[in-house]
Amino acid sequence: MAFESLASRLQSAFDKLRGRGKIDEAAVNEAMREVRLALLEADVNFKVVKEFVARVKERAVGQEVLKSLTPGQMVIKVVNDELTQLMGGDVAKIATAPKPPTVVMMVGLQGAGKTTTTGKLAKYLQKQNRKPFLVAGDIYRPAAIKQLQVLGEQVGAPVFSLGDQVSPVEIARQAIEQAKEQHLDYVLIDTAGRLHIDEALMDELQQIREAVNPDEILLVVDAMTGQDAVNVAESFNSQLELSGVILTKLDGDTRGGAALSVKAVTGKPIKFAGMGEKLDSLEPFYPERMASRILGMGDVLSLIEKAQDAVDTDKAKQMEQQMRQGEFTFDMFLESMEQMRKMGPLEDLLGMLPGMNRKAMKDLKVDEKQLARTEAIVKSMTLAERSDPDLLNASRRKRIAAGSGTSVQEVNRFIKQFEDMKKMMKQFSGAADKMKKKGKKKGLKLPFGSGGATQFPTGGKGKDGLNFPFNFKPPFK
């Protein structure tokens, strides 16, 4: 999980401050020592750490904090604010040219995921109702052109290529002319990379920049390389004047040094973060939300947005009505699992909940294999059995176990859990309806949905009022 080790260290440091009725400068100094060590271990630039700790300390020992009713929480708020500023403050959106197309140069070293990220960015732009045009400008790396063409097919975006015998400068020029003719919104130029920064690489990139005058020059760097990623960003920026950075593999970066250093060192914002291998796993980088997650405050907004993208609203409403009437079936269970998977790994989703980052998740590991076995059990049932669990006698359970590659004991255990869950949903739904009626009598507006049984995991509603249809207790080990 992103920032896992850093989050753990910082939250441990602040546990000593939380709940204390009064703190003094000595307590703040002790906490700041822990913060300094945590950031240095996370491979954050030394100068950045020094300046960050100085700013936090200056604010944390001020009268506003020390004389507040909850000084420990105020110190944490100060750190949260400074972390947000360190990573860029406001969200940096991708540029939009006054007159289409918007030209984006994708630059970076080989191995950072530049070509794949170009495809992911095209997918992201399509979600914003834009029409991207992919340009195969890397004529040196074997199969780079083919890779971009495959990505273009996968996302449904056109790809421009003149082969590997035409100069990248000419390829970029002709691509922009064709994009104008076809009325496309964005031109994403995938440029060549090298294993290291050299003069030939920079000369070519500068020639492309001068020829097409891009609206964005985005550097793609591997977040897991830590301080090396920051050094690469600094070198590219000094010669190309970057407009922003895309951090790939941030989901696997437990330290977070690159994300916390790159803006402070280069002055250029992180615009996107790669949070997985799938083509829809490129996300806008939200400094405030990321700081909140690091400090264990959760990221409910991102969780809601993921749910809105993944959940079929009509199906969710229909499922809610059925559950309120006690009609939860195995088919509905499968549907819940499918929609949950669209949102991403369950551990990442749980990490977005306030208070879940460290204490609640320290020993909590999602057993993906067990989830797959559970799904196999349901898929081994007949349609009639999925609708009516009462049909599941001993011989049928034996057949289901054989079909799913599990044991009869596992099948029995799952069916028992399913029945218990069904009863719990019915009870919860009835209790929620009673509370809603009481609230109406007293003129109260309750902060949760009236039904939906065990709603995932906040028990609340998204911005459009939909109930999250994730209604099973996942198997943990």
Secondary structure by P-SEA (a helix, b strand, c coil): ccaaaaaaaaaaaaccccccccccaaaaaaaaaaaaaaaaaacccaaaaaaaaaaaaaaaacccccccccaaaaaaaaaaaaaaaaaccccccbbbbccccbbbbbbbccccaaaaaaaaaaaaaaaacbbbbbbcccccccaaaaaaaaaaaaabbbbbbccccccaaaaaaaaaaaaaaacccbbbbbccccccccaaaaaaaaaaaaacccccbbbbbccccaaaaaaaaaaaaacccccbbbbcccccccccccccccccccccccccccccccccccccccaaaaaaaaaccccaaaaaaaaaacccaaaaaaaaaaaaaccccaaaaaaaaaaaaaaccaaaaaaacccccccccccccccaaaaaaaaaaaaaccaaaaaccccccaaaaaaaaaaacccaaaaaaaaaaaaaaaaaaaaaaaaaaaaaaaaaaaccccccccccccccccccccccccccccccccccc
